[in-house]
């Protein structure tokens, strides 16, 4: 219930204005977002890489309706990739891209063209791109764009969301050699017709999807903070004899950093998803919806002001 309310608020510009101007917001944003500028992203990346973690960087922004904004997002990724390469942070750092920030809502071809330019820049910098997955109305379009991009850039990664009923079948399609798939539970508010609604059903689906990916020939990227899913992932890695070069764990910046360090210390590949930029509102609200206990953190920041 609370999750639905927060996710509904994540699409409200009125609530956005309220949250953005609240005095406590800065502290909360700082916990989950590396900073506003490209240099902040580079600094956070350097720290994580020095600690033995891999990184995927997300320039925040989504649901773009102006072509010039989509172009500006593309250009920021091109700049970022050049800087990552020059700083020697590739291939440890790659980038995550939302097609809706590249113009998917305006025209799929525009989003493809922008994504293609980013893939070419990543390739030149010696690293990869993963296409984030957004709400279910974009899944087919995103997978179509992925298929086209993979013709020239075969290591472009996909994200599949275990809460969607279709995802087991998508995992089968994408479990072949060369394919990189991030498996997450899913962060959007979705109707029952397309998505499992209970946490138990989503968890069961996550395990079924993980089994398909870990027994397949692709490169699974297990994106979860859930201790049970992580333990099952470790078990499947042993069972399918997957060493640290054949799969990875992924977690978000600011969430369970000790667990990220523990897994890396045990020799697993662990990648931290690092968001940066000004457009943090939708991202932050999804993090609050996942764990309403984070609202307590919000509250504490308010009291301590
Ligand atoms: P949950 O059952 O939500 O949480 C399990 C435990 O993890 C909680 O009990 C808590 O201890 C901890 N935890 C989880 N979330 C938080 C939080 N916000 N704050 C503090 N602790 C928390 N979703 C998409 O729809 N599309 C994407 O492209 C996408 N990319 C992602 C990339 C990465 C690297 C990760 C880690 C997640 C991504 N997600 C994406 C979000 C994902 O779908 C989930 O919403 C999110 O990861 C929470 O699910 P969980 O597996 O951690 O399990």
Boltz pocket constraint, residues with backbone or C-beta under 6 A from the ligand:
constraints:
  - pocket:
      binder: B
      contacts: [[A, 131], [A, 132], [A, 133], [A, 134], [A, 159], [A, 161], [A, 182], [A, 184], [A, 185], [A, 186], [A, 187], [A, 188], [A, 223], [A, 224], [A, 225], [A, 226], [A, 227], [A, 229], [A, 250], [A, 251], [A, 252], [A, 254], [A, 255], [A, 256], [A, 271], [A, 272], [A, 273], [A, 286], [A, 287], [A, 288], [A, 290], [A, 291], [A, 294]]
      max_distance: 6.0
